[in-house]
């Protein structure tokens, strides 16, 4: 675990030095929210309609901004043979996966922390049930990042990785997106955490299963 934290710290230090990926993801999320706010401009005065739109808008911005970041997760390591250097380190390959997953999750959480208030401002909407909403976003993001990091490593050596990653990732994260959107909608409609217990269980089971699978197959995904 210590080695994984070192890898995550290296990635985060490099990212916060330039902020290229973080800025791109935030701008992309903002662009999605602005487009939707302009499209539904006449409906934004109705809080019930905004409550119905909010889950889809939020998770569309999260998903596509996350794909933008995941596509660069391992691609940056190709420069100067850094990826080969990581593979030559005397550590288990799963430590590389864990480190990348942690750094990707931290960046994604930062984007989400910025995106949710931006959504509230652009849609003139007061968000309720923040505690439950935070749990849903955390569980959904962990599942999304766990699978996305694995597929990012799998596609890093392909010329069309920016196109191939979404094609592979979107069908696999459907079991995350559907319960996350449903749970987000219930929480924004003044629901209680007990109302989303089924969705939370689905998200937790998905996170555990795919995190374990990624641990087992990552060595082959990153291999030559």
For each residue, the residues with C-beta under 8 A, 3 or more apart:
1: 4 5 98
2: 5 6
3: 6 7 89 91 95 99
4: 1 7 8 95 96 98 99 102
5: 1 2 8 9 99 102
6: 2 3 9 10 99
7: 3 4 10 11 86 95 96 98 99 100 103
8: 4 5 11 12 98 99 100 102 103 106
9: 5 6 12 13
10: 6 7 13 14 99
11: 7 8 14 15 99 100 103
12: 8 9 15 16 103 106 107
13: 9 10 16 17
14: 10 11 17 18 76
15: 11 12 18 19 20 21 22 103 107
16: 12 13 19 22
17: 13 14
18: 14 15
19: 15 16 22 23
20: 15 23 24
21: 15 24 25 68 69 72 107
22: 15 16 19 25 26 69 107 110 111
23: 19 20 26 27
24: 20 21 27 28 68 69
25: 21 22 28 29 65 66 68 69 107 108 111
26: 22 23 29 30 65 111 114 115
27: 23 24 30 31
28: 24 25 31 32 61 64 65 68
29: 25 26 32 33 61 62 65 111 114 115 118
30: 26 27 33 34 115 118
31: 27 28 34 35
32: 28 29 35 36 57 60 61 64 65
33: 29 30 36 37 57 61 115 118 119 122 123
34: 30 31 37 38 122
35: 31 32 38 39
36: 32 33 39 40 53 57
37: 33 34 40 41 44 122 123
38: 34 35 41
39: 35 36
40: 36 37 43 44 49 53
41: 37 38 44
42: 45
43: 40 46 49 50 53
44: 37 40 41 49 50 123 124 125
45: 42 124
46: 43 49 50
47: 50 51 125
48: 51 52
49: 40 43 44 46 52 53
50: 43 44 46 47 53 54 123 124 125
51: 47 48 54 125 185 188 189
52: 48 49 55 185
53: 36 40 43 49 50 56 57 123
54: 50 51 57 58 119 123 125 184 185 188
55: 52 58 59 181 182 184 185 188
56: 53 59 60 181
57: 32 33 36 53 54 60 61 119 123
58: 54 55 61 62 115 116 119 184
59: 55 56 62 63 140 177 180 181 184
60: 32 56 57 63 64
61: 28 29 32 33 57 58 64 65 115 119
62: 29 58 59 65 66 108 111 112 115 137 140 141 144
63: 59 60 66 67 144 173 177
64: 28 32 60 61 67 68
65: 25 26 28 29 32 61 62 68 69 108 111 115
66: 25 62 63 69 70 108 111 141 144 145 148
67: 63 64 70 71 148 165 166 169
68: 21 24 25 28 64 65 71 72
69: 21 22 24 25 65 66 72 73 104 107 108 111
70: 66 67 73 104 145 148 149 151 152 165 169
71: 67 68 75 152 161 162 165
72: 21 68 69 75 76
73: 69 70 76 100 103 104 148 149 152 153
74: 77 78 83 100 152 153 156 222
75: 71 72 78 152 156 161
76: 14 72 73 79 82
77: 74 82 83 86 156
78: 74 75 81 82 83 156
79: 76 82
80:
81: 78 84 85
82: 76 77 78 79 85 86
83: 74 77 78 86 87 156 222
84: 81 87 88
85: 81 82 88 89
86: 7 77 82 83 89 96
87: 83 84 93 96 222
88: 84 85
89: 3 85 86 96
90:
91: 3 95 96
92: 95
93: 87 96 97 218 219 222
94: 97 98 215 218 219
95: 3 4 7 91 92 98 99
96: 4 7 86 87 89 91 93 99 100 218 222
97: 93 94 100 101 149 150 153 214 215 218 222
98: 1 4 7 8 94 95 101 102 215
99: 3 4 5 6 7 8 10 11 95 96 102 103
100: 7 8 11 73 74 96 97 103 104 149 152 153
101: 97 98 104 105 145 146 149 214
102: 4 5 8 98 99 105 106
103: 7 8 11 12 15 73 99 100 106 107
104: 69 70 73 100 101 107 108 145 148 149
105: 101 102 108 109 141 142 145
106: 8 12 102 103 109 110
107: 12 15 21 22 25 69 103 104 110 111
108: 25 62 65 66 69 104 105 111 112 141 144 145
109: 105 106 112 113 138 141
110: 22 106 107 113 114
111: 22 25 26 29 62 65 66 69 107 108 114 115
112: 62 108 109 115 116 137 141
113: 109 110 116 117
114: 26 29 110 111 117 118
115: 26 29 30 33 58 61 62 65 111 112 118 119
116: 58 112 113 119 120 127 133 137
117: 113 114 120 121
118: 29 30 33 114 115 121 122
119: 33 54 57 58 61 115 116 122 123 125 127
120: 116 117 123 124 125 126 127
121: 117 118 124
122: 33 34 37 118 119
123: 33 37 44 50 53 54 57 119 120
124: 44 45 50 120 121
125: 44 47 50 51 54 119 120
126: 120
127: 116 119 120 130 133 188
128: 187 188 190
129: 132 133 187 188 190 191 192
130: 127 133 134
131: 134 135 193
132: 129 135 136 183 187 191 192 193 196
133: 116 127 129 130 136 137 184 187 188
134: 130 131 137 138
135: 131 132 138 139 193 200
136: 132 133 139 140 180 183 184 187 196 199 200 203
137: 62 112 116 133 134 140 141 180 184
138: 109 134 135 141 142
139: 135 136 142 143 180 200 203 204 207
140: 59 62 136 137 143 144 176 177 179 180 203
141: 62 66 105 108 109 112 137 138 144 145
142: 105 138 139 145 146 207 211
143: 139 140 146 147 173 176 203 206 207 210
144: 62 63 66 108 140 141 147 148 173 176
145: 66 70 101 104 105 108 141 142 148 149
146: 101 142 143 149 150 207 210 211 214
147: 143 144 150 151 169 172 173 176 210 214
148: 66 67 70 73 104 144 145 151 152 165 169 173
149: 70 73 97 100 101 104 145 146 152 153 214
150: 97 146 147 153 154 210 214 217 218 221
151: 70 147 148 154 155 165 168 169 172 221
152: 70 71 73 74 75 100 148 149 155 156 161 165
153: 73 74 97 100 149 150 156 218 221 222
154: 150 151 168 221 222
155: 151 152 158 161 164 165 168
156: 74 75 77 78 83 152 153 161 222
157: 161
158: 155 161 164
159:
160: 163 164
161: 71 75 152 155 156 157 158 164 165
162: 71 165
163: 160 166 167
164: 155 158 160 161 167 168
165: 67 70 71 148 151 152 155 161 162 168 169
166: 67 163 169 170
167: 163 164 170
168: 151 154 155 164 165 171 172
169: 67 70 147 148 151 165 166 172 173
170: 166 167 173 174
171: 168 174
172: 147 151 168 169 175
173: 63 143 144 147 148 169 170 176 177
174: 170 171 177 178
175: 172 178 179 202 206
176: 140 143 144 147 173 179 180 203 206
177: 59 63 140 173 174 180 181
178: 174 175 181 182
179: 140 175 176 182 183 198 199 200 202 203
180: 59 136 137 139 140 176 177 183 184 199 203
181: 55 56 59 177 178 184 185
182: 55 178 179 185 186 196 199
183: 132 136 179 180 186 187 196 199 200 203
184: 54 55 58 59 133 136 137 180 181 187 188
185: 51 52 54 55 181 182 188 189
186: 182 183 189 191 195 196 199
187: 128 129 132 133 136 183 184 191 196
188: 51 54 55 127 128 129 133 184 185 191
189: 51 185 186
190: 128 129
191: 129 132 186 187 188 195 196
192: 129 132 195
193: 131 132 135 196 197 200
194: 197
195: 186 191 192
196: 132 136 182 183 186 187 191 193 199 200
197: 193 194 200 201
198: 179 201 202
199: 136 179 180 182 183 186 196 202 203
200: 135 136 139 179 183 193 196 197 203 204
201: 197 198 204 205
202: 175 179 198 199 205 206
203: 136 139 140 143 176 179 180 183 199 200 206 207
204: 139 200 201 207 208
205: 201 202 208 209
206: 143 175 176 202 203 209 210
207: 139 142 143 146 203 204 210 211
208: 204 205 211 212
209: 205 206 212 213
210: 143 146 147 150 206 207 213 214
211: 142 146 207 208 214 215
212: 208 209 215 216
213: 209 210 216 217
214: 97 101 146 147 149 150 210 211 217 218
215: 94 97 98 211 212 218
216: 212 213
217: 150 213 214 220 221
218: 93 94 96 97 150 153 214 215 221 222
219: 93 94 222 223
220: 217 223
221: 150 151 153 154 217 218
222: 74 83 87 93 96 97 153 154 156 218 219
223: 219 220
224:
